[in-house]
Amino acid sequence: MGHPGHSSFAQVIGGKVLDTTALYGVVRGNTYMAAVGSWAVEMPITLLIPATAWARALLDSDAAGRRRLARFGTLEAVVFAEFTVEDIPGIVENTRGHGVPLDAVQAVHLGVQRGWDVITSRPDELLVINSAVHTETIG
């Protein structure tokens, strides 16, 4: 599924970070998220999916939703961002708020770090985590 890590080619062409709410859109068959997937492949740009968001979306989905996620995860544009112990200091340093979900924190961190928009249905929550994040709101 997708491509692990983050290639230098992907950094050159740019991309978007998908938070858990964007992945819930994939699970529900949201036409906007289907269009994002098609557009990313055609452009091409990278769709970066944080490991924590991927795990949360899978855990919250039924079998049909997991199949939709699995298909989306095979798109050429999709790259998965791992979450390791080494990531924690940078994330903690750039995060405000107590009790903020880790999947949201990782998405914000990746977006700010790369200067990429985070596709989300909860932009206000992400801005509380770090006001430097740029968001693209889905309905």
Secondary structure, 3 states (H helix, E strand, C coil): CCEECCCHHHHHHCEEEECHHHHHHHHHCCHHHHHHHHHHHHCCCEEEEEHHHHHHHHHCCCHHHHHHHHHHHCCCCEEEECCCHHHHHHHHHCCCCCCCCHHHHHHHHHHHHHCCEEEECCHHHHHHHCCCCCEEECC
